[in-house]
């Protein structure tokens, strides 16, 4: 009997890191920064900082777990190893796949706003064409998909650097002392609500663990790539958020469907360049989510946590065809059905629940102890404990707000 066809293990540290940066940076900063500004106001940078801290602590948990269990099933595999509860692993895996699908639908909605800077096209038609194209790229092959993500990531990081450069020349509507002043007591509600929505902008590092079976030396490469991706993204977000409230009045920022283009306009520059780059960034995020969700379904099927049909891999492209087509179809349905802000809030809430379970699973594994394989990376237990508390606190605040 011939050996089953497996995924292609070919991704290096630089490619995996850029893949992660491309996953994190995208609709979160290119589209949602205005929505976060609407609730956070002048404390916008603090909302991104709080969201970044919570994300970074959880990223450490993912980094350690990806070293302990380098499997494509990601969060589902970690939950299963912690508690051996098949139903819980299936639930978490389904929720992670759902967040990837909802996130990609969010991004597809954001794409329409930037596309209309250049072409007047019905929103539904733009969404259909975009999702169909990205699904085909994801089916093409992991090297081709990763190369596409890497190139577009470099373009979108360049776009953020361009926004940072030109925004420094824009007339200031707020002084730095006002922007970075410690928020008053009554402003902290805006920080917390804003951080919940801003948290969506940091979602992405958890997608990286689903590439575990396509990364070279995953026990070392994946943890490093996760930490590189979260550090670079957080730095860029903080700078752009601060410049956004310095160069645009909060009501204008909140109402803009293309916030980074509005920042460039306020500095006296044309929106053409940043509009094109923004479309690339938005497209990149959607492609990564399609790859993530399809690999997750594949990994779950291999562990008998999902129907075996999703474990099928094309002999020619070495990609999971059925899983990819299903993911693309559901993304299209969601993108045509729900508005952007609702999609982002749903994604952020589900991911906070998943992050809480993942942090708790690592705590369980650490407390249980036992032998660990050589080369496994381990961080102090205080990190997953603090990450769990912060995730639960943010969920509780959102439910009670």
C-alpha positions as CSV (number, residue, x, y, z in Angstrom):
1,X,0.0,0.0,0.0
2,X,1.6,3.4,-1.0
3,X,2.4,5.9,1.7
4,X,-0.4,8.6,2.1
5,X,0.3,11.9,0.5
6,X,1.5,14.5,3.1
7,X,1.9,18.2,3.2
8,X,5.1,19.7,1.8
9,X,7.7,20.7,4.6
10,X,9.5,23.6,3.0
11,X,9.0,26.9,4.9
12,X,12.0,28.6,6.5
13,X,12.1,31.0,9.5
14,X,12.1,34.2,7.4
15,X,9.2,33.0,5.2
16,X,7.2,31.8,8.3
17,X,7.8,35.1,10.1
18,X,6.7,37.1,7.1
19,X,3.7,34.8,6.8
20,X,2.8,35.6,10.4
21,X,3.3,39.4,10.0
22,X,1.1,39.2,6.9
23,X,-1.5,37.3,8.9
24,X,-1.6,39.9,11.7
25,X,-1.2,43.1,9.7
26,X,-4.1,43.6,7.3
27,X,-7.7,44.5,7.8
28,X,-7.1,45.2,11.5
29,X,-5.0,48.3,10.9
30,X,-5.9,49.1,7.3
31,X,-9.7,49.0,7.9
32,X,-10.6,48.9,11.6
33,X,-8.4,51.6,13.1
34,X,-11.2,54.1,12.5
35,X,-13.8,51.9,14.2
36,X,-11.5,51.5,17.2
37,X,-10.9,55.3,17.2
38,X,-14.7,55.8,17.3
39,X,-14.9,54.1,20.8
40,X,-11.5,54.9,22.1
41,X,-11.1,58.5,21.0
42,X,-7.7,60.1,21.9
43,X,-6.7,57.0,23.9
44,X,-6.5,55.0,20.7
45,X,-2.8,54.1,21.1
46,X,-3.6,52.8,24.6
47,X,-6.4,50.6,23.3
48,X,-3.9,49.0,20.8
49,X,-1.3,48.7,23.5
50,X,-3.6,46.8,25.9
51,X,-4.8,44.5,23.1
52,X,-1.1,44.0,22.1
53,X,-0.1,43.0,25.6
54,X,-2.9,40.5,25.9
55,X,-2.0,39.1,22.5
56,X,1.7,38.9,23.2
57,X,1.2,36.9,26.4
58,X,-1.0,34.5,24.6
59,X,1.5,34.3,21.7
60,X,4.0,33.0,24.2
61,X,1.6,30.2,25.1
62,X,1.2,29.4,21.4
63,X,5.0,29.5,20.9
64,X,5.6,26.9,23.6
65,X,2.7,24.7,22.6
66,X,3.8,24.7,18.9
67,X,7.2,23.5,20.1
68,X,5.7,20.8,22.3
69,X,3.1,19.6,19.7
70,X,4.1,20.6,16.1
71,X,0.9,19.4,14.4
72,X,-1.3,21.1,11.8
73,X,-4.4,20.8,14.1
74,X,-3.0,23.7,16.2
75,X,-5.3,24.7,19.1
76,X,-7.4,21.5,18.8
77,X,-4.3,19.4,19.2
78,X,-3.2,21.4,22.3
79,X,-6.6,21.0,23.9
80,X,-6.7,17.3,23.1
81,X,-3.2,16.8,24.6
82,X,-4.2,18.7,27.8
83,X,-7.5,17.0,28.7
84,X,-8.0,14.1,26.2
85,X,-11.6,15.3,25.6
86,X,-12.4,14.6,22.0
87,X,-15.6,16.7,22.0
88,X,-13.7,19.7,23.4
89,X,-10.9,19.4,20.9
90,X,-13.5,19.2,18.1
91,X,-15.4,22.2,19.4
92,X,-12.2,24.3,19.7
93,X,-11.0,23.2,16.2
94,X,-14.4,24.1,14.8
95,X,-14.4,27.5,16.5
96,X,-10.8,28.3,15.2
97,X,-11.9,27.4,11.7
98,X,-15.0,29.5,12.1
99,X,-12.9,32.5,13.2
100,X,-10.7,32.1,10.2
101,X,-13.7,32.1,8.0
102,X,-15.4,35.1,9.7
103,X,-12.1,37.0,9.7
104,X,-11.6,36.4,6.0
105,X,-15.2,37.5,5.4
106,X,-14.4,40.7,7.4
107,X,-11.4,41.3,5.3
108,X,-13.4,40.8,2.1
109,X,-15.8,43.5,3.2
110,X,-12.9,45.8,4.0
111,X,-11.5,45.2,0.5
112,X,-14.6,46.8,-1.1
113,X,-14.0,50.2,0.5
114,X,-10.5,50.5,-0.9
115,X,-11.4,49.0,-4.3
116,X,-14.0,51.8,-4.7
117,X,-11.2,54.4,-4.6
118,X,-10.4,53.2,-8.1
119,X,-13.3,51.1,-9.6
120,X,-17.1,51.5,-9.0
121,X,-18.3,47.9,-8.8
122,X,-21.2,46.3,-6.9
123,X,-19.9,45.1,-3.5
124,X,-21.3,41.6,-3.9
125,X,-19.5,41.1,-7.2
126,X,-16.1,42.4,-5.8
127,X,-16.5,40.0,-2.9
128,X,-17.3,37.0,-5.1
129,X,-14.4,37.6,-7.4
130,X,-11.9,38.2,-4.5
131,X,-12.9,35.0,-2.6
132,X,-12.8,32.9,-5.8
133,X,-9.4,34.1,-6.7
134,X,-7.9,33.6,-3.3
135,X,-9.4,30.1,-3.0
136,X,-7.7,29.2,-6.3
137,X,-4.3,30.5,-5.0
138,X,-4.7,28.5,-1.8
139,X,-5.3,25.4,-3.9
140,X,-2.3,26.1,-6.1
141,X,0.3,25.0,-3.5
142,X,1.9,26.0,-0.2
143,X,5.1,27.4,-1.7
144,X,3.1,29.5,-4.2
145,X,0.7,30.6,-1.5
146,X,3.5,31.4,1.0
147,X,5.5,33.3,-1.7
148,X,2.3,35.3,-2.5
149,X,1.8,36.1,1.2
150,X,5.5,37.0,1.7
151,X,5.6,39.4,-1.3
152,X,2.4,41.1,-0.3
153,X,3.5,41.3,3.4
154,X,6.6,43.2,2.3
155,X,4.3,45.5,0.2
156,X,1.9,46.2,3.1
157,X,4.7,46.8,5.7
158,X,6.1,49.3,3.1
159,X,2.6,50.8,3.0
160,X,2.6,51.4,6.8
161,X,6.0,52.9,6.7
162,X,4.8,55.2,3.9
163,X,1.8,56.3,6.0
164,X,4.1,56.9,9.0
165,X,6.5,59.0,6.9
166,X,3.9,61.2,5.2
167,X,1.8,61.6,8.4
168,X,4.7,63.1,10.2
169,X,4.4,66.0,7.7
170,X,0.6,66.5,8.3
171,X,-0.7,69.4,10.3
172,X,-1.3,68.3,13.9
173,X,-4.8,68.4,15.4
174,X,-3.5,67.0,18.7
175,X,-0.2,67.4,20.5
176,X,1.9,64.4,21.5
177,X,1.5,65.4,25.2
178,X,-2.3,65.0,24.9
179,X,-2.1,61.7,23.0
180,X,0.3,60.0,25.4
181,X,-1.0,61.5,28.6
182,X,-2.2,58.8,31.1
183,X,-5.9,58.4,30.4
184,X,-8.3,59.9,33.0
185,X,-10.6,57.5,34.9
186,X,-13.6,58.2,32.7
187,X,-11.5,57.4,29.6
188,X,-10.6,53.9,30.6
189,X,-14.0,52.6,29.5
190,X,-13.0,53.7,26.0
191,X,-9.6,52.0,26.3
192,X,-11.2,48.7,27.3
193,X,-14.0,48.7,24.7
194,X,-11.5,49.9,22.1
195,X,-9.0,47.2,23.1
196,X,-11.7,44.5,22.6
197,X,-12.2,45.7,19.0
198,X,-8.5,46.4,18.5
199,X,-7.7,42.8,19.6
200,X,-9.0,41.7,16.2
201,X,-6.0,43.5,14.7
202,X,-3.6,41.2,16.6
203,X,-5.3,37.9,15.7
204,X,-3.1,36.0,13.3
205,X,-0.2,34.5,15.2
206,X,-2.4,31.6,16.1
207,X,-2.9,30.8,12.4
208,X,0.9,30.1,12.1
209,X,0.7,27.0,14.2
210,X,-1.4,25.3,11.6
211,X,1.6,25.4,9.2
212,X,3.5,23.1,11.6
213,X,3.7,20.2,9.1
214,X,4.9,22.5,6.3
215,X,7.7,24.3,8.3
216,X,11.3,23.1,8.4
217,X,12.4,22.2,12.0
218,X,9.0,23.4,13.5
219,X,10.0,23.0,17.2
220,X,12.5,25.8,16.8
221,X,11.2,27.8,13.8
222,X,7.6,28.2,14.8
223,X,8.1,29.7,18.3
224,X,10.7,32.2,16.9
225,X,8.5,33.2,14.0
226,X,5.5,33.7,16.3
227,X,7.4,36.1,18.6
228,X,9.0,38.0,15.6
229,X,5.6,38.5,14.0
230,X,3.9,39.8,17.2
231,X,6.7,42.1,18.0
232,X,7.0,43.7,14.6
233,X,3.2,44.1,14.2
234,X,2.7,45.6,17.7
235,X,5.4,48.2,17.0
236,X,3.9,49.2,13.7
237,X,0.4,49.4,15.2
238,X,1.4,51.7,18.0
239,X,3.1,54.1,15.7
240,X,0.2,54.3,13.2
241,X,-2.4,54.6,16.0
242,X,-0.6,57.5,17.5
243,X,-0.2,59.3,14.2
244,X,-3.9,58.6,13.3
245,X,-5.2,60.7,16.3
246,X,-2.4,63.3,15.8
247,X,-3.3,64.0,12.2
248,X,-7.1,63.4,12.0
249,X,-10.0,64.7,14.3
250,X,-11.5,61.7,16.0
251,X,-15.0,62.1,14.3
252,X,-13.3,62.1,10.8
253,X,-11.2,59.1,11.7
254,X,-14.3,57.2,13.0
255,X,-16.3,57.9,9.9
256,X,-13.7,57.0,7.3
257,X,-14.1,53.7,5.4
258,X,-10.4,54.1,4.3
259,X,-8.7,55.5,7.4
260,X,-5.1,55.2,6.2
261,X,-6.0,56.9,3.0
262,X,-7.6,59.7,5.0
263,X,-4.3,60.1,7.0
264,X,-2.4,60.4,3.7
265,X,-4.9,62.9,2.3
266,X,-4.5,65.1,5.5
267,X,-0.8,65.3,4.7
268,X,-1.5,66.6,1.2
269,X,-0.7,63.4,-0.7
270,X,-2.7,61.4,-3.2
271,X,-4.6,58.3,-2.0
272,X,-3.6,56.3,-5.1
273,X,-0.4,54.7,-3.7
274,X,-1.8,53.8,-0.3
275,X,-5.1,52.7,-1.8
276,X,-3.4,50.1,-4.0
277,X,-1.2,48.9,-1.1
278,X,-4.3,48.7,1.2
279,X,-6.0,46.4,-1.2
280,X,-2.9,44.2,-1.3
281,X,-2.9,44.1,2.6
282,X,-6.6,43.3,2.8
283,X,-6.3,40.5,0.2
284,X,-3.2,39.1,2.0
285,X,-5.1,38.7,5.2
286,X,-8.0,36.8,3.5
287,X,-5.6,34.4,1.8
288,X,-3.9,33.5,5.0
289,X,-7.2,32.8,6.7
290,X,-8.2,30.4,3.9
291,X,-4.9,28.6,4.2
292,X,-5.2,28.4,8.0
293,X,-8.8,27.1,8.2
294,X,-8.2,24.5,5.5
295,X,-5.0,23.2,7.2
296,X,-6.8,23.1,10.5
297,X,-9.6,20.9,9.0
298,X,-6.9,18.8,7.4
299,X,-5.0,18.4,10.7
300,X,-8.2,17.6,12.7
301,X,-9.2,15.0,10.1
302,X,-5.8,13.3,10.4
303,X,-6.4,13.0,14.2
304,X,-10.0,11.7,13.6
305,X,-11.5,14.9,15.0
306,X,-13.2,15.8,11.7
307,X,-14.6,13.8,8.7
308,X,-11.9,11.9,6.8
309,X,-12.8,13.7,3.5
310,X,-10.9,16.7,4.8
311,X,-7.7,14.7,5.1
312,X,-7.5,14.3,1.3
313,X,-4.4,15.9,-0.3
314,X,-3.9,16.5,-4.0
315,X,-1.0,14.5,-5.4
316,X,-0.1,17.3,-7.8
317,X,-0.3,20.4,-5.5
318,X,0.0,18.7,-2.1
319,X,-2.8,20.9,-0.7
320,X,-6.0,19.8,1.0
321,X,-8.5,20.4,-1.8
322,X,-11.9,19.5,-0.2
323,X,-11.1,21.5,3.0
324,X,-10.0,24.5,0.9
325,X,-13.1,24.5,-1.3
326,X,-15.4,24.2,1.7
327,X,-13.7,27.1,3.5
328,X,-13.8,29.3,0.5
329,X,-17.5,28.7,0.0
330,X,-18.4,29.5,3.6
331,X,-16.3,32.6,3.6
332,X,-18.2,33.8,0.6
333,X,-21.5,33.3,2.3
334,X,-20.5,35.2,5.5
335,X,-18.9,38.0,3.5
336,X,-22.2,38.6,1.6
337,X,-24.3,38.4,4.8
338,X,-22.7,40.3,7.7
339,X,-21.3,43.9,8.0
340,X,-17.6,44.5,8.8
341,X,-17.8,45.6,12.5
342,X,-20.2,42.8,13.5
343,X,-17.8,40.3,11.8
344,X,-14.8,41.7,13.7
345,X,-16.6,41.6,17.1
346,X,-17.7,38.0,16.5
347,X,-14.1,37.0,15.6
348,X,-12.5,38.8,18.6
349,X,-15.0,37.3,21.1
350,X,-14.6,33.7,19.8
351,X,-10.8,34.1,19.7
352,X,-10.7,35.3,23.3
353,X,-12.6,32.2,24.3
354,X,-10.2,30.0,22.4
355,X,-7.2,31.9,23.8
356,X,-8.5,31.3,27.3
357,X,-8.8,27.6,26.7
358,X,-5.3,27.4,25.0
359,X,-3.7,29.3,27.9
360,X,-5.5,27.0,30.4
361,X,-4.4,23.9,28.4
362,X,-0.7,25.0,28.7
363,X,-1.2,25.6,32.5
364,X,-2.6,22.1,32.8
365,X,0.2,20.5,30.9
366,X,2.8,22.4,32.9
367,X,1.2,21.6,36.3
368,X,0.9,17.9,35.3
369,X,4.6,17.9,34.5
370,X,6.3,14.8,33.0
371,X,9.0,14.3,30.5
372,X,9.4,16.8,27.6
373,X,11.2,16.0,24.4
374,X,14.6,17.4,23.7
375,X,14.6,20.8,22.0
376,X,11.2,21.8,23.3
377,X,11.0,25.5,24.3
378,X,9.5,26.3,27.7
379,X,8.6,29.7,29.3
380,X,7.8,30.5,33.0
381,X,4.3,29.4,34.1
382,X,3.4,33.0,35.1
383,X,3.0,33.9,31.4
384,X,0.1,31.6,30.5
385,X,-1.5,32.3,34.0
386,X,-1.5,36.1,33.4
387,X,-2.6,35.6,29.7
388,X,-5.6,33.5,30.9
389,X,-6.6,36.2,33.5
390,X,-6.4,39.0,30.9
391,X,-8.4,37.1,28.3
392,X,-11.1,36.2,30.8
393,X,-11.2,39.8,32.1
394,X,-11.6,41.2,28.6
395,X,-14.4,38.7,27.9
396,X,-16.2,39.6,31.1
397,X,-15.9,43.3,30.4
398,X,-17.4,42.9,27.0
399,X,-20.3,40.8,28.3
400,X,-21.1,43.3,31.1
401,X,-20.5,46.5,29.1
